Amino acid sequence: MRIAVLGAGAVGGTITALLAAAGHQVSLIARGTQLAALREGGLQLSGAFGSFAVPILAVSKLSETPDLAFVCTKAQDAQSAIAAHAAYLAGIPVIIVQNGVEGLAAAHRQLPRSEVIGGLAVFAASYLEPGRVTATAGGPTFLGAGSGAPSATALEVAALMNTVMPCTAIPNFTGAQWTKLIVNQVNALPAITGLSAQECIRDSALGDILVAGMREAVRVGLASGIRFGSIMGLSHTALRLFAASPLALGRVLPRAMARQMGPVPNPGSTLQSIRRGQRTEIDFLNGAVVNAAAALGEAAPINATLTRLVHQVETSGQFLSTAEVTAAVGRAG
């Protein structure tokens, strides 16, 4: 099958390597040093899905229409990437594999002739060096759209993906996006402090801030009428209980997440962007919670503070200490 992957970062690189190794004709859209490295030495994948190198057709832009496309850019880059390739994406299934909860609707508006399907990548991967991607922890990918049952196309794409990695088409994809949004709360603190996700969770002060931010996000989702999807060992009932439980009990959830990450330090996607000198997608993670609260006429002070601190690190290039983060969150109250 002819497959295009827009976005050559950790997720896009992992999907590309696995599909190409299975014999599919994959065109990987990349830029800058990543494009040059892929053209020179191919793509090297290591970690949870195996370790191997594959030659890759790396291009700066598509020149023909594929049978299927994956958009795996950062959330803030998706609209421009889709716009640049709209002529080649029209009329084919397009899978939007992104963090946040807004990308699928935006892609629908840009590609009215295509069936646009959402994708949630639960595996953990890192791209810190051009031409190399490491899957630091295995996990499935979920496909779907909206709050209903998955479409026939989503089921077909899931079957294709399931030949190279765990993949399932699920109902209530919107609820699953919100569940993933809660899990993605783990990205902000590493980006602010420079520590791994596991280190942030183990630190008592940072761990408590993470729990508070996650609980705030769950409450905003519930107030927005979201029924959280059952993925990653979480469910609507479990998240409701988490949001209402005492802080000491709430700490159980991020500690369980740390165990699932495994022993390899996980920087999180937001810290990876900062280390590469790129804009982060924090406005589509913690920022999405702030926007959802604002739509209700409410505030989400912890998520707003974490979003602001990530932007501060983006601008200054200086990580903050635990004491500085604690003080800033405390002032937000």
C-alpha positions in Angstrom: 0.0 0.0 0.0 1.2 3.6 -0.7 1.1 5.4 2.5 2.2 9.0 3.4 3.2 10.1 6.9 3.3 13.8 7.5 5.6 14.5 10.4 8.9 12.7 11.0 9.1 13.0 14.8 8.9 10.3 17.4 5.3 9.0 16.6 5.5 9.5 12.8 9.0 7.9 12.7 7.8 4.9 14.7 4.8 4.3 12.5 6.8 4.9 9.3 9.6 2.4 10.3 7.1 -0.3 11.2 5.0 0.1 8.0 8.1 0.3 5.8 9.6 -2.8 7.4 6.4 -4.6 6.6 6.8 -3.8 2.9 4.5 -0.8 2.4 5.6 2.0 0.2 5.9 4.9 2.7 6.6 8.5 1.9 7.8 10.4 5.0 7.4 14.1 5.0 10.3 15.7 6.9 12.3 18.9 6.9 15.7 20.3 7.9 18.3 18.1 9.5 15.8 15.3 9.8 15.1 15.2 6.1 18.8 15.2 5.3 19.6 12.4 7.8 16.8 10.2 6.5 17.9 10.7 2.9 21.5 9.8 3.8 21.1 6.9 6.2 17.5 5.9 6.4 15.5 5.6 9.6 16.7 3.7 12.6 14.1 2.5 15.1 15.1 1.0 18.5 13.3 -0.1 21.6 9.9 -1.6 22.3 9.1 -2.6 18.7 12.5 -3.9 17.9 15.7 -2.5 16.6 16.4 -2.1 12.9 17.1 0.3 10.1 15.0 0.8 7.0 15.6 2.9 3.9 12.9 5.6 3.7 11.5 7.7 0.9 11.9 11.0 2.7 10.5 14.1 0.9 9.8 17.7 1.7 6.4 17.5 0.0 4.1 14.9 -1.6 4.0 14.7 -5.4 1.3 12.2 -5.8 -1.8 11.0 -4.0 -1.3 8.0 -1.7 -3.8 5.4 -0.7 -3.7 6.4 3.0 -2.1 9.2 5.0 -1.2 9.8 8.6 -0.7 13.3 10.0 1.7 12.9 12.9 3.0 16.5 13.2 2.8 18.5 16.5 -0.7 19.8 17.0 0.4 23.4 16.2 1.8 22.4 12.9 -1.0 20.2 11.6 -3.1 22.8 9.9 -0.2 24.2 7.8 1.0 20.6 7.0 -2.5 19.6 5.8 -2.9 22.9 3.8 0.3 22.3 2.0 -0.8 18.8 1.0 -4.5 19.2 0.7 -4.6 18.4 -3.1 -3.0 15.0 -2.4 -5.1 14.2 0.7 -8.5 15.0 -0.8 -10.7 11.9 -1.1 -8.5 9.4 0.8 -8.6 8.3 4.5 -6.5 10.6 6.6 -5.5 9.6 10.2 -4.8 12.5 12.6 -2.4 11.1 15.2 -2.1 13.9 17.7 -2.3 15.0 21.2 -5.1 17.4 22.3 -8.8 17.4 21.5 -9.2 19.9 18.7 -7.2 18.5 15.8 -9.8 16.2 14.4 -12.4 18.9 14.0 -9.9 21.3 12.4 -8.8 18.6 9.9 -12.5 17.9 9.0 -12.9 21.5 8.0 -9.7 21.4 5.9 -10.5 18.1 4.1 -14.2 18.0 3.5 -13.9 15.3 0.8 -11.8 12.9 3.0 -12.8 10.6 5.8 -10.8 12.0 8.7 -10.1 9.6 11.5 -8.5 10.3 14.8 -5.6 8.4 16.2 -4.2 8.2 19.7 -0.7 6.8 20.1 -0.3 5.3 23.6 3.2 4.0 23.0 6.1 6.2 24.3 8.7 7.3 21.8 11.6 9.7 21.7 13.2 11.6 18.8 16.3 13.4 20.0 18.6 12.8 17.1 18.0 13.1 13.3 17.4 9.8 11.7 16.9 7.9 15.0 13.7 7.1 16.9 13.5 5.1 20.1 10.2 3.5 21.4 10.8 3.8 25.1 7.6 1.9 26.0 5.2 -0.2 23.9 1.5 0.4 23.8 -1.4 0.4 21.4 -2.8 3.0 19.0 -6.5 3.8 19.1 -8.6 5.0 16.1 -12.0 6.5 15.8 -14.0 9.7 15.5 -16.7 11.4 17.5 -18.8 9.7 20.3 -20.3 6.9 18.2 -19.0 3.5 16.9 -15.9 3.4 14.7 -16.5 3.6 10.9 -15.8 0.7 8.5 -12.7 2.6 7.3 -11.4 3.0 10.8 -11.8 -0.7 11.3 -9.9 -1.4 8.1 -7.1 0.9 8.9 -6.8 -0.6 12.4 -6.6 -4.1 10.9 -3.8 -2.9 8.6 -1.9 -1.3 11.5 -2.4 -4.3 13.7 -0.2 -6.3 11.4 2.8 -4.2 12.6 1.8 -2.8 16.0 -1.2 -3.1 18.4 -4.0 -1.0 17.0 -7.8 -1.0 17.8 -10.7 1.0 16.4 -12.8 2.1 19.4 -16.2 3.8 20.1 -16.4 7.1 21.9 -13.2 8.4 20.5 -13.9 11.9 21.8 -14.0 10.5 25.4 -10.8 8.6 24.7 -9.1 11.9 23.6 -10.0 13.4 26.9 -8.7 10.4 28.8 -5.4 10.8 26.8 -5.5 14.5 27.6 -5.5 13.7 31.3 -2.5 11.3 30.9 -0.7 14.0 28.8 -0.7 16.2 31.9 2.6 14.4 32.6 4.3 16.4 29.8 4.3 19.9 31.3 6.5 19.4 34.4 9.4 17.8 32.6 9.3 20.6 30.0 9.5 23.2 32.9 12.1 21.4 35.0 14.2 19.4 32.5 13.6 16.3 34.5 12.2 13.0 33.2 8.5 12.2 33.7 9.4 9.5 36.2 11.6 12.0 38.2 8.8 14.5 38.3 6.3 11.9 39.6 8.7 10.6 42.2 9.4 14.1 43.6 6.8 14.8 46.3 6.2 18.5 45.5 6.1 18.0 41.7 4.0 14.9 42.0 1.4 16.8 44.0 1.3 19.5 41.4 0.8 16.9 38.7 -2.1 15.3 40.7 -3.7 18.7 41.2 -3.5 19.5 37.5 -4.9 16.2 36.5 -7.8 16.5 38.9 -8.5 20.0 37.7 -8.6 18.7 34.1 -10.9 15.8 34.9 -13.3 18.3 36.6 -13.3 20.5 33.6 -14.0 17.5 31.3 -16.9 16.4 33.5 -18.4 19.9 33.6 -18.1 20.0 29.8 -20.3 16.9 29.5 -17.4 14.5 28.5 -17.8 10.8 29.2 -14.2 9.7 29.5 -13.2 6.7 27.3 -11.8 3.5 28.7 -8.2 3.4 27.6 -4.8 3.0 29.2 -6.3 1.3 32.2 -8.5 4.3 33.0 -12.3 4.7 32.7 -15.0 7.3 33.3 -15.7 5.9 36.7 -12.1 5.7 37.7 -11.4 9.3 36.7 -14.5 10.6 38.5 -13.2 8.9 41.7 -9.7 10.2 41.1 -11.0 13.8 40.8 -13.0 13.4 44.1 -10.5 11.5 46.1 -8.1 12.8 48.8 -4.7 13.9 47.5 -2.9 11.0 49.1 -5.1 8.5 47.2 -4.8 10.6 44.0 -1.1 10.0 44.0 -1.7 6.4 43.1 -2.6 7.3 39.5 0.6 9.0 38.4 2.7 6.5 40.2 1.0 3.7 38.2 1.7 5.7 35.0 5.4 5.9 35.9 5.5 2.1 36.3 3.9 1.7 32.8 6.6 4.0 31.3 9.3 1.5 32.4 12.8 2.2 33.6 14.0 4.2 30.6 13.8 7.9 31.5 10.8 9.4 29.5 11.3 13.1 28.7 7.8 13.5 27.3 7.1 15.1 24.0 7.0 18.6 25.3 10.5 18.5 26.7 11.7 16.8 23.5 10.5 19.9 21.6 12.3 22.2 23.9 15.5 20.3 23.7 15.3 20.6 19.9 14.6 24.3 20.1 11.1 24.0 18.7 7.7 25.3 19.8 5.8 23.0 22.0 2.2 21.9 21.8 1.4 22.9 25.4 -1.4 25.1 24.2 -3.1 21.9 22.9 -2.5 20.0 26.1 -2.8 22.0 29.4 -3.9 24.9 27.3 -6.9 22.8 26.0 -8.1 22.4 29.6 -7.8 26.2 30.1 -9.8 26.8 26.9 -12.5 24.3 27.9 -12.9 25.9 31.3 -13.1 29.3 29.7 -15.9 28.1 27.4 -17.8 27.3 30.7 -17.1 30.7 32.1 -14.7 29.1 34.6 -10.9 29.1 35.3 -8.3 26.4 35.4 -5.6 28.1 37.4 -3.2 25.2 37.7 -3.3 24.3 34.0 -3.0 28.0 33.1 0.1 28.3 35.3 1.8 25.2 33.8 1.0 26.4 30.3 2.6 29.8 31.1 5.7 28.2 32.7 6.3 26.1 29.7 6.1 29.2 27.4 8.5 30.9 29.9 11.1 28.0 29.4 10.5 28.2 25.6 11.5 31.8 25.6 14.2 31.9 28.2 15.9 28.5 27.6 16.2 28.2 31.4 14.6 25.3 33.3 13.0 26.1 36.7 13.7 24.5 40.1 11.1 22.6 42.0 10.9 25.5 44.5 10.2 28.0 41.7 7.5 25.8 40.2 5.9 25.2 43.6 5.8 28.9 44.3 4.3 29.8 40.9 1.5 27.2 41.3 0.9 28.2 44.9 0.4 31.9 43.8 -2.1 30.7 41.2 -4.0 29.1 44.1 
